[in-house]
Amino acid sequence: MALRVAREAVAVLPDPARRAVRLRRRDAASRLVSLAELDTVLEQAAESFARGEDAGRAFLADVRVTPPETWPRDPFSAEYRAWVFELYARISGRSAYAVAHESSPFDVDAALRRPFPYATGSSVVVGDDLMARGAILRALGLPAPARVVELGPGWGNLTADLVATGHEVTAVDVDEGFCRLVAGRVPGARVVHDDMLGFAASHKGRPYDAAVFFESFHHCADHIALLELLHGVVRRDGVVVFGAEPVDVLAYPWGPRLDGLSLWSSRRYGWLELGFDERYFASVLRRQGWAMRRIAGPAATSTVYVATQAW
């Protein structure tokens, strides 16, 4: 009871105070490092990963980079966007972001036999993935067969679930390796090699009943444009489902996440690891013509956001 009251008290605070309370609580048990120290810390993380997936993730769970002290006021402005990608460049060590960075080094043949998360050998990682996928399927709420486009299917686990359920699935991924993997694992899916924005902008066919993002929306370089384009991808009474996306309390409205695993992914591979403050996420959806519903799950990764067209 006391914990619930405390959460409700924090929730009604103005944004800056709410973020400060939540972030202080989170950072109390974290190892705060500077960007200058990041490479040294990530070398230590690599040593932990050499002992196993759980060891590596446990090490990174305690690592955070200290948030910037200031950022542009308007999260919808060109100035704010420039600030986001300047911070990305500093974190990733790349001069600028490119969609080509969204590639994953892996052996397709090995992944056909044992894809992520099963290849980690971690019951925790596999369990979280299964819960997240189950939450998405429940939130989708469409009887089969429905026409579903999955944007950023990655390893194809949810793709396989959707096809096995009886849905007609189009899987769109910018990574050619993932396209080969999904085509090999899920022969019932239509696989398209394209980035999210490119596919959404060029879609001229019959609208889909649903668009699904599973740990993928936060990799989009222009989420505001994508939300607008989705009106032409999903039918008027269709749904957009966001599963296992990093929507939480962020130090700033949106931008690169500063937790250990996100820092590892951006620095090592160049991936764009955006996060969204929940209030900002609701506001940007509303601004782009979407009504949002949050469906809480038993774990953070199983919380789902469902959007329907409000225009």
Secondary structure as UniProt FT lines:
FT   HELIX           2..11
FT   HELIX           15..27
FT   TURN            28..29
FT   STRAND          31..33
FT   HELIX           35..37
FT   HELIX           38..51
FT   HELIX           53..61
FT   STRAND          63..65
FT   TURN            75..76
FT   HELIX           78..92
FT   HELIX           99..101
FT   HELIX           108..113
FT   TURN            116..117
FT   HELIX           118..120
FT   HELIX           123..140
FT   STRAND          147..151
FT   TURN            154..155
FT   HELIX           157..165
FT   STRAND          168..173
FT   HELIX           176..185
FT   TURN            187..188
FT   STRAND          190..193
FT   HELIX           196..202
FT   STRAND          208..214
FT   HELIX           217..219
FT   HELIX           223..229
FT   HELIX           230..232
FT   STRAND          234..243
FT   STRAND          247..248
FT   STRAND          254..256
FT   HELIX           260..269
FT   STRAND          274..277
FT   HELIX           278..287
FT   TURN            288..289
FT   STRAND          290..295
FT   HELIX           300..302
FT   STRAND          304..309
//
